[in-house]
Amino acid sequence: MEMMTINDFAPHKDTVYRAPLPDGCALELRLIAVEALPVMEKPNHWPQSLPFRDAPFILTFLGPAEIRLADGMVSMLDGTGGVLQIGLAASSKDENGIYYQAIFN
């Protein structure tokens, strides 16, 4: 499996992803921000067998305020038949809904 990069997500800003729920419904999460994090240098002692992300990034999704997903791995459908497995954590809540972040570092 190839390591995802910021370029995999940047064109999909404002895309609505659907996270299926146990009751058969789906929670809609809109990708509202795709942001680069500071570039990192690979440490000299980093094992060659492990992948290293030198260009980390963060995704921010916005979901409805009524339902909060548990932090952890979430399967999301992208509307074109693609499935994305991503680790999400709720970061804040306001009048717009609940914000979730996925950090790729």
C-alpha positions as CSV (number, residue, x, y, z in Angstrom):
1,M,0.0,0.0,0.0
2,E,1.3,3.4,-1.0
3,M,1.6,6.1,1.7
4,M,-1.0,8.8,1.2
5,T,0.1,12.4,0.7
6,I,-1.4,15.8,0.9
7,N,-1.9,15.8,-2.9
8,D,-4.3,12.8,-2.5
9,F,-6.6,15.0,-0.5
10,A,-6.2,18.6,-1.6
11,P,-8.4,18.2,-4.7
12,H,-11.2,16.8,-2.4
13,K,-11.6,19.8,-0.1
14,D,-15.3,20.3,0.5
15,T,-16.1,16.7,-0.5
16,V,-18.7,15.1,1.7
17,Y,-17.7,11.6,2.9
18,R,-20.3,9.2,4.5
19,A,-19.3,7.2,7.5
20,P,-21.7,4.2,7.9
21,L,-23.2,3.8,11.4
22,P,-24.3,0.5,13.1
23,D,-28.0,1.4,12.7
24,G,-27.6,1.4,8.9
25,C,-27.6,5.2,8.6
26,A,-24.5,7.2,7.6
27,L,-22.9,10.3,9.1
28,E,-21.9,12.9,6.6
29,L,-18.4,14.5,7.2
30,R,-17.3,17.4,5.0
31,L,-13.5,17.7,4.4
32,I,-13.1,21.4,5.2
33,A,-9.3,21.8,5.5
34,V,-6.2,20.1,4.1
35,E,-3.1,21.6,5.7
36,A,0.6,20.9,5.5
37,L,2.6,20.5,8.7
38,P,6.3,21.4,9.0
39,V,8.5,19.2,7.0
40,M,10.5,16.7,8.9
41,E,13.9,15.1,8.3
42,K,14.3,11.4,8.5
43,P,16.3,10.5,11.6
44,N,19.6,8.8,10.9
45,H,18.6,5.8,13.1
46,W,15.3,5.3,11.3
47,P,14.9,1.7,10.2
48,Q,15.0,1.3,6.4
49,S,12.1,-1.2,6.5
50,L,9.7,1.4,8.0
51,P,8.0,4.1,5.8
52,F,8.7,7.7,6.7
53,R,6.5,10.7,5.9
54,D,8.7,13.7,5.4
55,A,5.8,15.9,4.5
56,P,3.2,15.5,7.3
57,F,-0.3,17.0,6.9
58,I,-3.6,17.3,8.7
59,L,-7.2,16.9,7.5
60,T,-10.1,18.5,9.2
61,F,-13.7,17.2,8.8
62,L,-16.9,18.8,10.0
63,G,-19.8,16.6,11.0
64,P,-23.2,17.3,12.6
65,A,-23.4,18.3,16.2
66,E,-26.1,15.7,17.1
67,I,-23.9,12.6,16.7
68,R,-20.3,12.2,17.8
69,L,-18.1,9.5,16.4
70,A,-15.8,7.6,18.7
71,D,-12.2,8.4,18.2
72,G,-10.4,5.8,16.1
73,M,-10.5,4.2,12.7
74,V,-13.4,5.1,10.6
75,S,-14.5,3.7,7.2
76,M,-15.8,6.5,4.9
77,L,-17.3,6.4,1.5
78,D,-16.2,9.2,-0.8
79,G,-19.3,9.3,-3.1
80,T,-17.5,7.7,-6.1
81,G,-17.4,4.2,-4.7
82,G,-14.1,4.6,-3.0
83,V,-13.6,3.7,0.6
84,L,-11.2,5.5,2.9
85,Q,-10.0,4.0,6.2
86,I,-8.8,6.9,8.3
87,G,-8.1,7.5,12.0
88,L,-10.2,10.4,13.3
89,A,-10.3,12.2,16.6
90,A,-12.9,14.8,17.6
91,S,-11.1,18.1,18.2
92,S,-13.8,20.7,18.9
93,K,-17.5,21.5,18.7
94,D,-19.3,24.8,17.9
95,E,-22.6,26.0,16.4
96,N,-21.5,24.5,13.0
97,G,-21.0,20.9,14.4
98,I,-18.2,18.6,15.5
99,Y,-14.7,18.9,14.0
100,Y,-12.6,15.8,13.5
101,Q,-9.0,15.7,12.6
102,A,-6.8,13.1,11.0
103,I,-3.0,13.7,11.3
104,F,-0.7,12.0,8.9
105,N,2.8,12.2,10.3
